[in-house]
Amino acid sequence: MNLSEIVSLIAALSILLGSIVALISAIGIVRFRDSFLRSHAATKSSTLSVLLALSGVFVYFLVTEEYFSVRTLLTILFLYLTSPVAGHLIIRAAYNSGSYMYMNAHTKKGASLNFRYDRRETKKDRRHRAEKRQIMNEAFSKNDTEVLSKYKQAMRKESMKKED
């Protein structure tokens, strides 16, 4: 076995590993219950799978064909710049719209980022919660302490009502 065959084997294993990670990513997208977890599967593991596959292709062509592909390197760079940003923006939009966040049955209420989410909560309640969050975000960006204190007081009253 010469060096070219060993590097070709390593490149093939990298491509195979990338396809296995892509399969795991696809299974995660189907199996996860909420948009936050699905986005994690879609961005993190699929980005890794593309990196492994493209790295294997780059190494294979570099060693066997002696072809240095700038396009492959730019594709890897582009994916690593855009995929995390896109995932973050998708999650942020889901959070701001009041999207459902999965919680285990044994998780303490109020432990999630959403305010005490109950699975049977109606769309109207989710919209109301999203509107309150938007008001708070606007007050925070303007540094309006009066609105923030009123918001905190209203949240304390709501939490006391739900505990009773």
SVG drawing of the C-alpha trace seen along z (x, -y; Angstrom):
<svg xmlns="http://www.w3.org/2000/svg" viewBox="-57 -54 61 56">
<polyline fill="none" stroke="black" stroke-width="0.4" points="0.0,0.0 1.4,-3.3 0.7,-6.8 -1.9,-7.6 -4.0,-4.6 -3.9,-5.3 -5.0,-8.9 -7.7,-7.7 -8.9,-5.3 -8.9,-8.1 -10.9,-10.4 -13.4,-7.6 -13.8,-7.0 -14.4,-10.8 -17.1,-10.8 -18.7,-7.7 -18.6,-9.2 -20.2,-12.4 -23.0,-10.4 -23.6,-8.6 -23.8,-11.9 -26.2,-13.2 -28.4,-10.2 -28.4,-10.8 -29.2,-14.4 -32.2,-13.4 -33.4,-11.1 -33.1,-13.9 -35.1,-16.2 -37.9,-13.7 -37.8,-12.5 -37.4,-15.7 -40.6,-17.3 -40.1,-21.0 -38.6,-23.5 -35.7,-24.3 -34.4,-20.8 -35.1,-20.2 -33.1,-23.3 -30.3,-22.0 -30.3,-18.7 -30.6,-20.6 -27.7,-23.0 -25.2,-21.4 -25.0,-17.8 -25.7,-18.5 -23.0,-21.1 -20.6,-18.6 -21.7,-16.0 -21.1,-18.4 -17.7,-19.3 -16.7,-15.7 -17.9,-14.9 -16.4,-18.0 -13.1,-17.5 -13.0,-13.9 -13.6,-15.1 -11.0,-17.8 -8.3,-15.4 -9.2,-12.8 -8.8,-15.1 -5.8,-16.7 -3.9,-13.4 -5.1,-11.3 -5.7,-14.0 -3.4,-16.6 -6.2,-19.1 -6.5,-21.9 -10.1,-22.9 -10.7,-26.5 -14.5,-26.0 -14.6,-23.2 -12.7,-25.3 -15.0,-28.3 -18.0,-26.0 -16.8,-24.8 -16.1,-28.3 -19.5,-29.6 -21.4,-26.8 -19.6,-27.5 -20.3,-31.1 -24.0,-30.9 -25.4,-27.7 -25.0,-28.8 -26.3,-32.3 -29.4,-30.8 -30.0,-28.4 -29.8,-31.2 -32.2,-33.4 -34.7,-30.5 -34.6,-29.8 -34.9,-33.4 -38.0,-33.7 -39.6,-30.6 -38.9,-31.9 -40.3,-35.4 -43.5,-33.9 -44.1,-31.9 -43.4,-28.5 -43.9,-25.4 -40.9,-24.2 -40.7,-20.6 -40.3,-19.9 -40.1,-16.5 -42.9,-15.5 -40.6,-15.6 -39.2,-19.1 -40.1,-21.8 -42.7,-24.2 -41.1,-27.5 -37.8,-25.9 -38.1,-26.4 -37.4,-29.7 -41.1,-30.0 -43.2,-31.1 -44.7,-28.0 -45.8,-26.4 -48.5,-23.9 -49.0,-21.6 -52.7,-22.2 -52.2,-26.0 -54.1,-27.6 -52.8,-29.6 -54.4,-32.7 -52.3,-32.3 -49.1,-31.8 -49.8,-34.9 -50.5,-36.9 -47.2,-35.6 -45.3,-36.6 -46.9,-40.1 -45.8,-40.5 -42.3,-39.4 -42.1,-41.8 -43.2,-44.7 -40.4,-43.7 -37.8,-43.5 -38.7,-46.9 -38.6,-48.4 -35.3,-46.7 -33.8,-48.1 -35.0,-51.6 -33.9,-51.1 -37.3,-52.0 -37.2,-51.0 -40.8,-51.9 -42.2,-49.5 -39.7,-46.8 -40.8,-47.1 -44.5,-47.0 -43.7,-43.9 -42.0,-42.2 -44.9,-43.0 -47.4,-41.6 -45.3,-38.4 -45.2,-38.0 -49.0,-38.4 -49.5,-35.8 -47.2,-33.3 -49.1,-33.8 -52.4,-33.2 -51.2,-30.0 -49.8,-28.6 -53.2,-29.0"/>
</svg>
